[in-house]
Amino acid sequence: MASITDVIAGSDVVVCCGSGGVGKTTTAAVLGLEAAREGRRVVVVTIDPARRLADALGLESGLSSEPQRVEAATGELWAMMLDTAATFDGLVRTHADDAEQVERILANPFYRNMAGAMSGTQEYMAAETLHALHNDERFDLVIVDTPPSRNALDFLDAPGVLSRFLDHRVFKLAMLPTRGGLKFLGVAAQPIFKAIGKVVGSDVLTDALAFFQAFAGMESGFRERADEVIELLRAERTSFVVVASPRHDTIAEATWFADQLRRQEVGVAAVIVNRVHPDFAGDVDIDALSTDDPVTTALVANLRELDAIREAELAALAPLVEATEPSPVALLPLLQRDIHDIAALDDIATHLFNRAT
């Protein structure tokens, strides 16, 4: 059976998925740290605007939208945070014909609202950022810390949604003024656009039509890029790692997500379960420890309780293990301290990769 180490070694992209609060960001940081130690040139990118990745890496100044070197790490480890609007602007600059077209689009109010607020924009720009980093010669491994599970599916679907939108009749209708050579000022007088204007407002309609006029000619570039992103997300060397904790709700979410990946013919490369109670008893026969000594009796009772908790956690994990077989499943113990620096990440890596202390 493959190991987590094998998954890292055999991947160009690792996508970490899971519910909120299960240690997904920390796991992404640990995988990046280990891969850097093994000689990979790694960048870890988080879609979450919170400071979790920066905190895990001990970066007091936080992260920016550009990769920055994590100096405390052995090997080449970089980290960054997604900037949705900046990424969208970059796409416009890439596919526009000239600087004038770029300025018309970037200054358009409809575009500015869409770039920051349209449903699915963040997920698509995350996929676009992944594509850009994958093709950046500085890196040979990209690790993505995604939003919680159901949003992670949006991340997987977003490039296809964009392609379908560009082929949708509504988009083609909006592009008719540019393709048919109609004068912009006369377009708003057309019955269908007048009806739309009554719903969304004439100013919004005017801005939207101006945006589509400025966008003319860029559709093919956006569509081709979206298709490239889809291909990358489903590539053989792109691995999805599901992260969970031993609670029934997070296991149910992770199992559901694993099933969704299987339905999309992507699959789960590995499962990492954080905060599992350690096996305190080990090979010790608890029953043989019974004694009349009150202190020992109390210790044995505590050991039995911890053993029961662990057994319940392992039982809760069973559906996830079954749903992801034969992918490796790694159990990480509940630790005594929070993760705020490289040393703490190294402690987790010791357990995850079975390194000698």
Secondary structure as GFF3:
##gff-version 3
##sequence-region A 1 357
A	DSSP	alpha_helix	4	9	.	.	.	ID=ss1
A	DSSP	beta_strand	13	18	.	.	.	ID=ss2
A	DSSP	alpha_helix	24	37	.	.	.	ID=ss3
A	DSSP	beta_strand	41	46	.	.	.	ID=ss4
A	DSSP	alpha_helix	52	56	.	.	.	ID=ss5
A	DSSP	beta_strand	68	69	.	.	.	ID=ss6
A	DSSP	beta_strand	76	81	.	.	.	ID=ss7
A	DSSP	alpha_helix	84	95	.	.	.	ID=ss8
A	DSSP	alpha_helix	99	106	.	.	.	ID=ss9
A	DSSP	alpha_helix	109	117	.	.	.	ID=ss10
A	DSSP	alpha_helix	121	134	.	.	.	ID=ss11
A	DSSP	beta_strand	141	148	.	.	.	ID=ss12
A	DSSP	alpha_helix	149	167	.	.	.	ID=ss13
A	DSSP	alpha_helix	169	174	.	.	.	ID=ss14
A	DSSP	alpha_helix	176	179	.	.	.	ID=ss15
A	DSSP	alpha_helix	184	187	.	.	.	ID=ss16
A	DSSP	alpha_helix	191	200	.	.	.	ID=ss17
A	DSSP	alpha_helix	202	215	.	.	.	ID=ss18
A	DSSP	alpha_helix	219	233	.	.	.	ID=ss19
A	DSSP	beta_strand	238	244	.	.	.	ID=ss20
A	DSSP	alpha_helix	248	263	.	.	.	ID=ss21
A	DSSP	beta_strand	270	276	.	.	.	ID=ss22
A	DSSP	three_ten_helix	286	289	.	.	.	ID=ss23
A	DSSP	alpha_helix	294	324	.	.	.	ID=ss24
A	DSSP	beta_strand	329	333	.	.	.	ID=ss25
A	DSSP	alpha_helix	342	352	.	.	.	ID=ss26
###
